[in-house]
């Protein structure tokens, strides 16, 4: 769930899963019967739901040094937030939540509890550093929305259903091995169905979590202003980007945090670029990727909260004077949805081609042997397999890193605003700027770098000709010497949840440095082809 849904729910999930495994173990070895297994699961989860807020209090006090404050203390930090809390609690008839602050510059806020009666809201110091008074109030209103909508209880029930589906799978799987006749076959069928439903239910729970986020956003928009939460989400993403050396809280709560960490870095970087230009239209254009690009929808399937672009678009619909006019932007840039989907299906086909080939090769080869069309030969079997795999790796590499001819001279902000960008097929481009740091700040083994042009920042993904060891040596010996120097780089721009430029060639003050990402894929594919062909000739 995210921290905004409740850390108590997270603790509940973790402990609940632990107890489920223990109960399933006890059932499997005959210490429990099926009825007692389910009953104990329900009782354990109910108890955990009641006590998890107290457990969470201890964890946040010991690990993150949370400081509990009164409403009057919060009023000194954000008068509007205190006013919103008091007004909302009075309107909906629940007491003011317990309030806490964590000394962490990464902007974050979350709520947890068993229900309205014992809710807590905690914010980091980063919230008060990066957001203005109205934006802080909108974040608190969002958390109050989770309390008002009883998201603690809803998500707890959903997680219990998940656990029970898995336990039913174990029960009937065990019955299928110990039963006889139709009873045995029926148990096996129910076990399979239970496991399938368990897999599907995980995605349903994630979808439910995203829906609850939308409800909390709308609640915040009603009690503050939609534009305040929109700008707060963007600034929170920037705050996470601006504190790369202090990500313990964000990383430890990446499945429940206020934003997906990777997505936050991407949006934060675009915001930084736009703020530098004092032009925020490219940010809105970059958010269109979240709304229209099919790859964004794929990433969202496994996310506990909606993509930022989708959240902001919904919030903009709730404002008479929206922060971004998405309808105007979509008319202006005329997004070709057919082209987006055509590119997507082509990407998917190329991405899974080697796996499909590997999966089909063995049964097809054995069928040909069985049919008498060919004679079985171990050398031929292995050789043909390696040759096919090498060919598809070669195809995939050439697709991902297309021709170097005609590198388009462009700027960072223009690449990041490309709605048609793909995580599978790169766009060959040329950038000019300055190397400003390592890809992972402070990490001496980071061979990747961060560059800046007049429009903003982007990550450079470098690969040495000697995998692993070459990268380490480049990171230790070269990167520090390059930082602060002017750079002209040609490479392939890729965008998924985050954005990067895969280095083909860098020119740093007259020194030419080549990246070998494409070369490695081509050589690897060719080596497999040659080995496969050699085995076929034996």
Secondary structure, DSSP 8 states (H G I E B T S, - for coil): --TTT-HHHHHHHHHHHHHHHHHHHHHHTTSS-HHHHHHHHHHHHHHHHHHHHHHHHHHHHHTT--EEE-HHHHHHH-HHHHHHHHHHHHHHT----EEEEE--SS--EEEE-SSGGG-EEEEEHHHHHHS-HHHHHHHHHHHHHHHHTTHHHHHHHHHHHHHHHHHHHHHHHHHHHH--HHHHHHHHHHHHHHHHHHHHHHHHHHHHHHHHHHHHHHHHHHHS-HHHHHHHHHHHHHHHHHTTT--HHHHHTTTTSSS-HHHHHHHHHHHHHHHHHT--HHHHHHHHHHHH-HHHHHHHHT-SS--HHHHHHHHHHT-TT-SS-HHHHHHHHT--HHHHHHHHHHHHHHHHHHHHHHHHHHHHHHHHHHTTSS---HHHHHHHHHHHHHHHHHHHHHHHS---SS-EE--HHHHHT-TT--SSS-EEEEEEEEEEEESSTT-TT---EEEEETTEEEEEE---SSTTHHHHHHHHHTHHHHTTSEEEEEEEEEESSSEEEEEEEEEETTEEEE--HHHHHHHHHHHHHHHHHHHHH-
